[in-house]
Amino acid sequence: MNDTRDYGAIYIGGEKNANQVMTSVEAAEYLKMHVKTVCRLAKEGKIPAKKVGSEWRFLRRVLDNWLSMELV
């Protein structure tokens, strides 16, 4: 049986990596920042994120767009 499901993350749509929903820990690893820094930036509205309950969530595609704008 070929089981290609990924149980480690939630995906929206067809593009696995671009639409990956990340936790603050995953976003911090992706951005190579400390998790507290990522959460602080999200709280201050300086990084695109959504609060789900008490946790922050980040879309990889949106983070990629944010990074490209920050580096210009």
Backbone torsions as a table, in degrees:
resi	resn	phi	psi	omega
1	MET	NA	130.2	177.4
2	ASN	-96.0	100.3	179.0
3	ASP	-101.5	108.1	-176.2
4	THR	-102.2	10.4	180.0
5	ARG	-68.6	147.9	177.1
6	ASP	-113.2	114.2	-176.9
7	TYR	-88.5	-3.9	-175.7
8	GLY	-87.2	-11.9	-176.7
9	ALA	-152.6	165.1	177.5
10	ILE	-105.7	138.3	-179.8
11	TYR	-124.8	146.1	177.5
12	ILE	-115.1	127.0	178.3
13	GLY	77.9	-158.6	-172.4
14	GLY	-93.2	-31.6	-177.2
15	GLU	-80.7	108.9	-173.9
16	LYS	-58.1	-54.2	-174.2
17	ASN	-76.0	-41.0	-175.2
18	ALA	-65.8	-35.7	-176.1
19	ASN	-103.7	19.3	-179.7
20	GLN	-66.9	130.9	174.1
21	VAL	-92.1	123.0	-175.4
22	MET	-112.7	148.5	171.2
23	THR	-77.9	173.8	177.7
24	SER	-63.9	-35.3	178.3
25	VAL	-65.7	-45.6	179.4
26	GLU	-65.4	-40.9	178.8
27	ALA	-64.6	-40.4	178.5
28	ALA	-62.4	-43.5	177.2
29	GLU	-62.9	-43.9	-179.2
30	TYR	-63.0	-41.8	-177.9
31	LEU	-86.6	-6.0	-177.6
32	LYS	57.8	48.6	177.5
33	MET	-127.4	163.9	173.8
34	HIS	-73.4	144.2	-177.2
35	VAL	-60.2	-35.9	178.4
36	LYS	-65.1	-35.6	177.7
37	THR	-65.9	-44.3	179.0
38	VAL	-61.0	-45.0	179.5
39	CYS	-64.8	-39.8	178.9
40	ARG	-64.8	-45.0	178.5
41	LEU	-62.6	-38.2	177.4
42	ALA	-64.7	-45.4	-179.6
43	LYS	-62.0	-38.0	-179.8
44	GLU	-79.9	-4.5	-179.5
45	GLY	75.9	17.8	-178.2
46	LYS	-91.4	-10.2	177.0
47	ILE	-134.8	137.0	-177.0
48	PRO	-68.8	122.3	-178.9
49	ALA	-158.8	162.5	175.1
50	LYS	-126.4	139.9	176.8
51	LYS	-89.8	126.5	176.9
52	VAL	-119.3	103.3	-172.8
53	GLY	66.4	-121.3	178.7
54	SER	-102.5	5.1	-175.6
55	GLU	-111.7	146.7	174.3
56	TRP	-89.1	144.3	175.9
57	ARG	-128.4	145.0	-175.4
58	PHE	-132.9	136.4	173.3
59	LEU	-93.3	127.4	-178.0
60	ARG	-57.4	-43.2	-180.0
61	ARG	-58.1	-42.1	-179.6
62	VAL	-69.8	-39.6	176.4
63	LEU	-63.1	-40.2	177.8
64	ASP	-61.0	-43.9	177.7
65	ASN	-63.5	-42.6	179.1
66	TRP	-61.4	-44.8	179.0
67	LEU	-60.8	-43.5	-178.7
68	SER	-64.4	-34.1	177.5
69	MET	-73.6	-35.8	-179.5
70	GLU	-70.2	-30.1	-176.3
71	LEU	-86.1	-6.1	-178.8
72	VAL	-81.2	NA	NA
